[in-house]
Amino acid sequence: MGVISNGTTLLDAGALDSGVATGAMTLIKELTASSSATLSFVDGASGVVLDSTYKEYIFKFINIHPQTNNVDFQFNASIDGGSNYNVTKTTSQFNAYHNEAGNDQVLGYNAGYDLDNSTAFMNITNDISNEGDMNTAATFHLYDPSNTTFVKHFTGTANNNYNSGGYFQNDYFAGYLNTTSAVNAIQFKMSSGNVDVGTIKMYGVK
Amino acid sequence: MGLISNGTTVFDAGAMSLGGSMSFMKKLTASSSATLSFVHGSGGVDFSTYKEYVFTFKGIHPATDNADFMFNMSVDAGSNYNVAKTTTVTRAYHNEGDSQAALDYVAADDLAQGTGFQQLSQEVGNDNDQTTSGYLHLFNPSSTTFVKHFTSNTNCYNNQNYTLHWLVAGYGNTTSDVDAVQFKMASGNIDAGDICLYGIA
């Protein structure tokens, strides 16, 4: 069955007409952590699209809580469908932090957490507390991962209760995946221990 | 034919929207382009409907090495791109050799009531794989009461093999209706890349 309104076909043969407005930001996949060692988004698996369908992908992290105290939340990328998460990256990271007592606040570059053409996992935020109400929330933009000409840029920000609580930290990170191969999988994990709970949402932006 | 469900018009008069608060409006693809301009009323661009607009930059590749990616606004539909702006610029950088890494304020590249173009990314390399990507938020450009705030966040693979994270914020110091936005390189053309414009309901 199709739907034709005022002479215009709106849907037919199981597909919407291309002229129908559907919104530019599409939820692709949501993963919920439950004592998870890793959380991975692999193109073509479980409904994940990570290809040329979109030129921008956004990941949102909500209430990410580690099992182990004082650990870092990290990501890496893959060019072989998730067999290896080891794409070379050059990155920068800086943050501002402030404690609840109001006597310690700093803005600074974190040389200890950047990467220089390294294949290691990159910190989205660091030293997350595992106290009961502590967690991190973040947003991560990845540009044109399927491009086979250019490197792949990313930018992001994170809010974090860190270092056994009592401190708030606002992180800014950016960099590029130094590959001209198509990136087709992204993985998130803690530097040690599992992701106890939390939600990661993946969106495509057309 | 139309369809009304529980008092809500699902479709009518040949039109249907399935919602979403972020609406794609226009995509410009560079091809040795001197400028890329979004002008209200031209090619589907509408700067009066939404109170927030987002421009996204994907794979902006300059024809000339070491060129800055910039923007400006217009209050006369693109005849002149020269709105006065006061801005801040913060950057973090790190090179592949790990010999340079820092966070600083870039006083040389901010504007104090300047009408010139504001850098959104600096010293973009033009090696075959080098680009800049990121986004610019512009708030309520059609207001005739308030100045026009904007924030931008880009990352660049620069000409000296640095990752250069460039954060700009500021305001267009005008109470006139901003009705056009233009992007260009400080020198040379935009060889390749996409700029998309979205309205946020």
Boltz contact constraints between the chains, C-beta under 6 A:
constraints:
  - contact:
      token1: [A, 5]
      token2: [B, 1]
      max_distance: 6.0
  - contact:
      token1: [A, 5]
      token2: [B, 11]
      max_distance: 6.0
  - contact:
      token1: [A, 5]
      token2: [B, 14]
      max_distance: 6.0
  - contact:
      token1: [A, 6]
      token2: [B, 13]
      max_distance: 6.0
  - contact:
      token1: [A, 6]
      token2: [B, 14]
      max_distance: 6.0
  - contact:
      token1: [A, 8]
      token2: [B, 14]
      max_distance: 6.0
  - contact:
      token1: [A, 10]
      token2: [B, 11]
      max_distance: 6.0
  - contact:
      token1: [A, 10]
      token2: [B, 16]
      max_distance: 6.0
  - contact:
      token1: [A, 20]
      token2: [B, 16]
      max_distance: 6.0
  - contact:
      token1: [A, 21]
      token2: [B, 17]
      max_distance: 6.0
  - contact:
      token1: [A, 22]
      token2: [B, 18]
      max_distance: 6.0
  - contact:
      token1: [A, 23]
      token2: [B, 19]
      max_distance: 6.0
  - contact:
      token1: [A, 23]
      token2: [B, 20]
      max_distance: 6.0
  - contact:
      token1: [A, 24]
      token2: [B, 22]
      max_distance: 6.0
  - contact:
      token1: [A, 24]
      token2: [B, 23]
      max_distance: 6.0
  - contact:
      token1: [A, 24]
      token2: [B, 24]
      max_distance: 6.0
  - contact:
      token1: [A, 24]
      token2: [B, 198]
      max_distance: 6.0
  - contact:
      token1: [A, 25]
      token2: [B, 22]
      max_distance: 6.0
  - contact:
      token1: [A, 55]
      token2: [B, 58]
      max_distance: 6.0
  - contact:
      token1: [A, 56]
      token2: [B, 56]
      max_distance: 6.0
  - contact:
      token1: [A, 90]
      token2: [B, 96]
      max_distance: 6.0
  - contact:
      token1: [A, 90]
      token2: [B, 163]
      max_distance: 6.0
  - contact:
      token1: [A, 91]
      token2: [B, 163]
      max_distance: 6.0
  - contact:
      token1: [A, 92]
      token2: [B, 92]
      max_distance: 6.0
  - contact:
      token1: [A, 92]
      token2: [B, 93]
      max_distance: 6.0
  - contact:
      token1: [A, 92]
      token2: [B, 94]
      max_distance: 6.0
  - contact:
      token1: [A, 92]
      token2: [B, 163]
      max_distance: 6.0
  - contact:
      token1: [A, 92]
      token2: [B, 165]
      max_distance: 6.0
  - contact:
      token1: [A, 94]
      token2: [B, 92]
      max_distance: 6.0
  - contact:
      token1: [A, 94]
      token2: [B, 103]
      max_distance: 6.0
  - contact:
      token1: [A, 109]
      token2: [B, 92]
      max_distance: 6.0
  - contact:
      token1: [A, 109]
      token2: [B, 102]
      max_distance: 6.0
  - contact:
      token1: [A, 109]
      token2: [B, 103]
      max_distance: 6.0
  - contact:
      token1: [A, 111]
      token2: [B, 101]
      max_distance: 6.0
  - contact:
      token1: [A, 114]
      token2: [B, 94]
      max_distance: 6.0
  - contact:
      token1: [A, 114]
      token2: [B, 101]
      max_distance: 6.0
  - contact:
      token1: [A, 116]
      token2: [B, 96]
      max_distance: 6.0
  - contact:
      token1: [A, 116]
      token2: [B, 98]
      max_distance: 6.0
  - contact:
      token1: [A, 117]
      token2: [B, 96]
      max_distance: 6.0
  - contact:
      token1: [A, 143]
      token2: [B, 58]
      max_distance: 6.0
  - contact:
      token1: [A, 143]
      token2: [B, 133]
      max_distance: 6.0
  - contact:
      token1: [A, 144]
      token2: [B, 58]
      max_distance: 6.0
  - contact:
      token1: [A, 144]
      token2: [B, 59]
      max_distance: 6.0
  - contact:
      token1: [A, 150]
      token2: [B, 59]
      max_distance: 6.0
  - contact:
      token1: [A, 150]
      token2: [B, 129]
      max_distance: 6.0
  - contact:
      token1: [A, 150]
      token2: [B, 131]
      max_distance: 6.0
  - contact:
      token1: [A, 151]
      token2: [B, 129]
      max_distance: 6.0
  - contact:
      token1: [A, 151]
      token2: [B, 157]
      max_distance: 6.0
  - contact:
      token1: [A, 153]
      token2: [B, 133]
      max_distance: 6.0
  - contact:
      token1: [A, 153]
      token2: [B, 155]
      max_distance: 6.0
  - contact:
      token1: [A, 155]
      token2: [B, 153]
      max_distance: 6.0
  - contact:
      token1: [A, 155]
      token2: [B, 155]
      max_distance: 6.0
  - contact:
      token1: [A, 174]
      token2: [B, 155]
      max_distance: 6.0
  - contact:
      token1: [A, 174]
      token2: [B, 165]
      max_distance: 6.0
  - contact:
      token1: [A, 175]
      token2: [B, 163]
      max_distance: 6.0
  - contact:
      token1: [A, 176]
      token2: [B, 157]
      max_distance: 6.0
  - contact:
      token1: [A, 176]
      token2: [B, 163]
      max_distance: 6.0
  - contact:
      token1: [A, 180]
      token2: [B, 129]
      max_distance: 6.0
  - contact:
      token1: [A, 206]
      token2: [B, 24]
      max_distance: 6.0
